[in-house]
Amino acid sequence: MPVSPLAPASFPELPVIEGVRFATAMAGVKYKNRTDVMLAELAEGSTVAGVFTRSATRSANVLDCQAKNGKSQAGRAAIIVNSGNSNAFTGRNGVEAVDSLCASVAEQTGIATDRIFTSSTGVIGEPLPYDRITAKIGELQDNLSADTMADAAKAIMTTDTFPKGSAATINVDGKQVKISGIAKGSGMIAPDMATMLVYIFTDAKIGHEALQGILSKLTDKTFNCITVDSDTSTSDTLLIGATGASGVDVTGNADFEDALHKVMLDLSHQVIRDGEGATKFVEIQVTGAANDADAKRVGLSVANSPLVKTAIAGQDANWGRIVAAVGKSGAEADRDRLSIRFGDITVAENGWRAPNYSEAEAAAYMKNEELVIGVDLGIGSGASTVWTCDLTYEYIRINADYRS
């Protein structure tokens, strides 16, 4: 599969996070001759927090992670992830798979099962051949290394065309605090919590309650503001582990929160840049709404509109489709106050096509790989920004034969 034209030039240099080790293996869950399992081990005393899909049909892995989140912060911790099978809608087998994976990791590593988190991604409704994964736990344990996070990013990929990573380093009272994260996601992207699978690690020292609060707040500004195709996954999971190895307490530290926001936003944007079949990265800026919630409602309505997304794919400046998407959003809107712009080009204002509107100028703008669509409702001060991509023939091809 060719790499997305919107992909970063290269995978970033991720600083080693003291207190975290990684290993990958080829278990053959679905894919042949490629790594498809990742194990991360976190040092004693690490804090783990997470956010998860709100889907009513979420997987056994997600339910297990939710039950464990915040229950125990004692001892080492582990995260084991497989690609190729989501272990979702698999009944009793799904629960057995999670229990078996946790028991096997606990046996090999000595980590308590309530500190072992699992994730699975891939086809829905097929029993997970978890014995193929448990057979690799010993190998994973033997190969744990602090500098193989990039390999972990590759092992969790499904239809992704490139591995996703991001990092940040800050100074607090003369000491360095590092953050490194990886993610996977390309299709079935309309998060209702976080997105796809995301794993972030830091050597900062912070308690669970504080870390969970920051994570939940930043999720709403990043992963909950992206959409590829309006479909929320059964498996969306975001876990963050703080080892405390730097000795720097970042509780209430604004610089740490800003750095974590940067990493999360970068990863969420990379997911959009790898949207299945994507050729355009689109930022939708909504202002003038009655409140922020309405602004986000409008932004997602525009971002999820198949008519808008296909027009963008065809480089068609069809702003009438944006008018329609605003109208159907359910947010408070007034036709005669509505304004729309493409980049710096005002295409509609005061409920009518802008007097100086140039179709040729707008059409030329739509040829760019990165686009900004501005929508001002002219009602209040509510604002929100969401990100999406176009909808192309390639998206249909990928998803028409995903299982065949």
C-alpha positions in Angstrom: 0.0 0.0 0.0 1.5 3.4 -1.0 2.3 5.8 1.8 -0.2 8.7 2.2 0.8 11.8 0.3 0.1 13.7 3.5 2.6 11.7 5.6 5.4 13.4 7.5 8.8 13.3 5.7 10.1 10.8 8.3 9.4 9.2 11.7 10.5 11.5 14.5 13.3 10.9 16.9 11.6 9.8 20.1 13.5 10.3 23.3 14.0 7.3 25.5 11.6 7.5 28.4 13.4 6.1 31.5 11.3 3.4 33.1 9.6 2.1 29.9 10.8 -0.8 27.7 9.3 -2.2 24.5 9.3 -5.4 22.5 7.6 -6.6 19.3 6.9 -10.0 17.8 5.4 -11.7 14.7 2.4 -13.7 16.1 0.6 -14.1 12.8 -2.7 -13.0 14.2 -3.8 -12.0 10.7 -0.7 -10.6 8.9 2.1 -12.7 7.7 5.8 -11.8 7.9 5.3 -8.6 9.9 5.3 -7.6 13.6 1.8 -7.6 15.0 2.2 -7.6 18.8 3.7 -5.0 21.0 4.5 -5.2 24.7 5.4 -2.2 26.9 6.6 -2.6 30.4 6.5 0.3 32.9 8.7 0.6 36.0 7.6 0.2 39.6 5.4 3.1 40.7 4.3 4.3 37.3 1.0 6.1 37.1 -1.3 4.9 34.3 -4.4 6.8 33.1 -6.7 6.3 30.1 -9.7 7.4 28.0 -11.8 5.0 26.0 -14.5 4.7 23.4 -18.1 5.3 24.5 -19.3 2.9 21.9 -22.1 0.6 23.2 -20.4 -2.3 21.4 -16.9 -1.8 22.8 -14.5 -4.7 22.9 -13.7 -6.9 25.8 -10.2 -5.3 25.9 -11.7 -1.8 26.4 -14.1 -3.0 29.1 -11.2 -4.6 31.0 -9.1 -1.5 30.7 -11.9 0.7 31.9 -12.4 -1.5 34.9 -8.7 -1.4 35.8 -8.1 2.3 35.1 -7.3 4.1 38.4 -7.9 1.0 40.6 -4.3 0.3 41.3 -1.1 2.3 41.0 1.2 -0.1 42.8 4.0 -2.1 41.2 5.1 -2.3 37.6 2.6 -2.1 34.7 2.3 -3.5 31.2 0.5 -2.8 28.0 0.1 -5.6 25.3 -1.4 -4.7 21.9 -2.1 -6.8 18.9 -3.1 -5.8 15.4 -5.1 -7.7 12.8 -8.1 -8.6 15.0 -10.1 -6.2 17.3 -11.4 -8.9 19.6 -14.7 -7.0 19.5 -18.2 -8.6 19.3 -16.6 -12.0 20.1 -18.7 -13.0 23.1 -17.2 -15.3 25.7 -14.1 -15.8 23.5 -13.3 -12.1 23.8 -13.3 -12.2 27.6 -11.3 -15.5 27.6 -8.8 -13.9 25.3 -8.2 -10.9 27.5 -8.0 -13.0 30.7 -5.5 -15.4 29.0 -3.3 -12.6 27.7 -3.2 -10.9 31.1 -2.5 -14.2 32.8 0.3 -15.0 30.4 1.9 -11.6 30.7 1.6 -11.8 34.5 3.3 -15.3 34.5 6.2 -14.2 32.3 6.8 -10.7 33.9 5.6 -11.0 37.5 3.3 -8.0 37.0 -0.1 -8.1 38.7 -3.0 -8.7 36.3 -4.8 -5.6 37.5 -1.8 -3.6 36.2 -1.9 -5.2 32.8 -3.7 -3.4 30.0 -4.6 -5.0 26.6 -5.7 -3.6 23.3 -6.7 -5.2 20.0 -7.3 -3.6 16.6 -8.4 -5.0 13.3 -11.4 -7.0 12.0 -14.6 -7.0 14.2 -16.5 -10.2 14.9 -13.7 -12.8 14.4 -12.5 -14.7 17.5 -9.0 -13.6 18.5 -6.5 -16.5 18.1 -5.0 -15.4 21.4 -2.9 -18.6 21.7 -0.7 -17.2 18.9 0.0 -14.1 21.1 0.5 -15.9 24.4 3.0 -18.2 22.6 5.1 -15.0 22.0 5.0 -13.5 25.5 8.3 -15.2 26.6 10.0 -13.9 23.5 8.6 -10.4 24.1 9.8 -10.4 27.7 13.3 -11.5 26.6 13.6 -8.7 24.0 12.4 -5.7 26.1 14.4 -2.6 25.3 14.2 1.1 26.1 15.0 2.3 22.6 12.6 0.3 20.4 9.5 2.5 20.6 9.6 3.1 16.9 9.3 -0.6 16.3 6.2 -0.6 18.6 4.6 2.0 16.5 4.9 -0.3 13.4 3.6 -3.3 15.2 0.2 -1.7 16.0 -0.6 -0.7 12.4 -3.5 -2.1 10.4 -4.5 -0.1 7.3 -2.1 2.7 8.3 0.4 3.6 5.6 3.0 5.0 8.0 3.8 4.7 11.8 2.9 7.6 13.9 5.1 9.1 16.6 5.5 12.4 18.4 7.6 13.8 21.3 8.3 16.8 23.4 10.9 17.8 26.0 10.5 20.6 28.6 12.7 22.0 31.4 11.2 22.2 34.9 13.4 23.7 37.6 16.5 22.9 35.6 15.6 19.3 35.0 14.3 17.7 31.8 10.9 16.1 31.4 10.3 13.9 28.4 7.1 12.8 26.6 7.0 10.3 23.7 3.9 8.9 22.1 2.8 6.5 19.3 -0.6 6.0 17.6 -2.4 4.0 15.0 -5.4 4.9 13.0 -6.5 5.4 9.4 -10.1 4.4 9.1 -13.2 4.1 11.3 -12.2 7.4 12.8 -14.7 9.5 14.6 -13.6 9.3 18.2 -16.0 9.7 21.1 -13.3 9.7 23.8 -9.8 9.6 22.2 -8.9 7.8 19.1 -7.9 4.4 17.7 -5.0 3.2 19.7 -2.7 5.7 21.3 0.1 5.2 23.9 2.0 8.0 25.5 4.8 7.8 28.0 6.6 10.4 30.2 9.2 10.3 32.9 7.3 13.0 34.8 6.0 12.4 38.3 2.3 12.9 38.7 -0.6 11.1 40.5 -3.5 9.3 38.8 -6.2 11.8 39.5 -4.2 14.8 38.2 -3.0 12.8 35.1 -6.5 11.6 34.4 -7.8 15.1 34.6 -5.3 16.5 32.2 -5.7 13.6 29.7 -9.5 13.9 29.6 -9.4 17.7 29.1 -6.8 17.5 26.4 -8.6 14.7 24.6 -11.6 16.9 24.0 -9.2 19.4 22.3 -7.4 16.9 20.1 -8.6 13.4 19.4 -12.2 14.2 20.0 -11.9 16.9 17.3 -10.9 14.7 14.4 -12.9 12.6 12.0 -12.0 10.6 8.9 -15.3 8.9 8.1 -17.8 9.5 11.0 -17.5 6.0 12.3 -16.5 5.5 15.9 -14.4 2.3 16.6 -15.3 -0.4 19.1 -11.7 -0.4 20.3 -10.6 3.2 20.7 -8.1 3.4 23.6 -5.7 6.0 24.8 -3.3 5.1 27.6 -0.7 7.3 29.2 2.0 6.1 31.6 4.1 8.4 33.8 7.1 6.6 35.3 8.3 9.4 37.6 11.9 8.6 36.7 12.8 12.2 36.2 11.9 13.0 39.8 10.1 16.1 38.6 6.6 16.5 40.0 4.5 18.2 37.2 1.2 18.3 39.1 -0.4 21.7 38.1 2.5 22.5 35.8 1.2 24.5 32.8 4.3 23.8 30.7 3.8 20.0 31.1 0.2 20.3 30.1 1.1 22.4 27.0 3.8 19.9 26.0 1.4 16.9 26.4 -1.2 18.9 24.3 1.4 19.4 21.6 2.1 15.6 21.4 -1.6 14.7 21.4 -2.5 17.2 18.8 0.4 16.1 16.5 -0.6 12.4 16.8 -4.3 13.2 16.1 -3.3 15.2 13.0 -1.1 12.3 11.8 -4.2 10.1 12.0 -6.0 12.4 9.7 -3.0 12.7 7.4 -3.2 8.9 7.1 -7.0 8.8 6.6 -7.8 5.9 4.3 -7.4 7.3 0.7 -6.8 10.9 2.0 -5.3 13.5 -0.3 -6.3 16.6 1.6 -5.8 17.7 5.2 -8.6 19.9 6.2 -9.0 22.3 9.2 -12.5 23.6 9.9 -12.6 26.7 12.1 -16.0 27.6 13.5 -16.6 30.9 15.2 -19.6 33.0 16.2 -21.6 30.1 17.6 -24.0 30.4 20.5 -21.5 28.4 22.5 -18.5 26.1 22.1 -20.6 23.0 22.0 -22.6 24.3 19.1 -19.4 25.4 17.3 -18.1 21.8 17.6 -21.4 20.4 16.4 -21.2 22.5 13.3 -17.6 21.7 12.7 -18.2 18.0 12.9 -21.3 18.2 10.7 -19.2 19.9 8.0 -16.3 17.5 8.5 -18.5 14.4 8.3 -20.6 15.4 5.3 -19.9 13.0 2.4 -21.0 15.8 0.0 -18.4 18.2 1.5 -15.7 15.6 1.6 -16.2 14.4 -1.9 -16.2 18.0 -3.2 -12.9 18.6 -1.5 -11.6 15.4 -3.1 -12.7 16.8 -6.5 -11.2 20.2 -5.7 -14.6 21.7 -6.2 -15.3 25.0 -4.3 -18.9 23.9 -3.6 -19.6 26.0 -0.6 -23.3 25.4 -0.9 -22.6 22.0 0.6 -21.1 23.7 3.7 -24.3 25.7 4.0 -26.3 22.5 4.0 -24.0 20.9 6.6 -24.4 23.9 8.9 -28.2 23.7 8.5 -28.5 20.0 9.4 -26.1 20.2 12.4 -28.8 20.9 15.0 -26.8 23.9 16.3 -28.4 27.3 16.5 -27.9 29.1 13.2 -29.2 32.1 11.2 -29.0 31.9 7.5 -28.7 35.7 7.1 -25.7 35.9 9.5 -23.7 33.0 8.1 -20.3 33.6 6.5 -18.0 31.1 4.9 -14.3 31.3 3.8 -11.8 29.1 2.1 -8.4 30.2 3.6 -8.4 34.0 3.3 -11.1 33.9 0.5 -14.5 35.0 1.7 -17.0 33.0 -0.4 -20.3 33.8 1.4 -21.4 36.4 3.9 -24.6 37.7 5.5 -26.5 34.7 4.0 -25.5 35.3 0.4 -22.6 34.8 -1.9 -19.9 37.4 -1.2 -20.0 40.4 -3.7 -16.4 40.0 -4.7 -16.4 36.2 -4.8 -14.3 34.7 -7.6 -15.0 31.1 -8.5 -11.6 30.8 -10.2 -9.8 32.0 -7.1 -11.7 29.6 -4.9 -11.1 26.7 -7.3 -7.4 27.5 -7.3 -7.3 27.4 -3.5 -9.0 24.0 -3.4 -6.0 22.4 -5.3 -3.8 22.8 -2.1 -3.1 19.7 0.0 -3.8 21.6 3.2 -7.1 23.5 3.4 -8.7 25.8 6.0 -12.5 26.2 5.9 -13.9 29.0 8.1 -17.5 29.2 9.2 -18.8 32.1 11.2 -22.3 31.8 12.5 -22.6 35.5 13.6 -24.5 34.6 16.7 -22.2 34.5 19.7 -18.7 33.9 20.9 -18.6 30.1 20.7 -15.7 28.6 18.8 -14.2 25.2 17.9 -11.7 23.7 15.5 -11.9 20.2 14.0 -9.8 18.4 11.5 -10.7 16.0 8.7 -9.7 14.7 5.3 -11.3 14.2 1.9 -13.3 11.2 0.8 -11.8 9.6 -2.3 -12.3 6.5 -4.5 -9.4 4.9 -2.6 -11.4 5.0 0.7 -14.1 2.9 -1.0 -11.6 0.5 -2.5 -9.9 -0.1 0.9 -13.1 -0.7 2.8 -15.0 -2.6 0.1 -12.6 -5.5 0.4 -11.2 -5.1 3.9 -12.0 -8.7 4.9 -11.5 -10.4 1.5 
